[in-house]
Amino acid sequence: MIRLRPDLPEAFSRRAESRMVLAQYELAQADIDTFLRLSTGRSSNDPDIKRAYQLHSECTRKAREAGSPH
């Protein structure tokens, strides 16, 4: 879908969620950043925007945990 519509924010949001499941945290963060960049007209109270920031924080946390020795 992204190849067909690289301006569609929702495509990046969905791919970010998929990449989270696959533990591809840095790629997920990049997709979230793109989603947010393409969603500049949305309110910060928009549930999709709130979810994107939540997902970004979760990516950061999981990436940090994955990189730390156990």
PyMOL commands that set and color helices and strands:
alter all, ss='L'
color gray80, all
select helices_A, chain A and resi 9-21+25-38+47-67
alter helices_A, ss='H'
color red, helices_A
deselect
rebuild
show_as cartoon
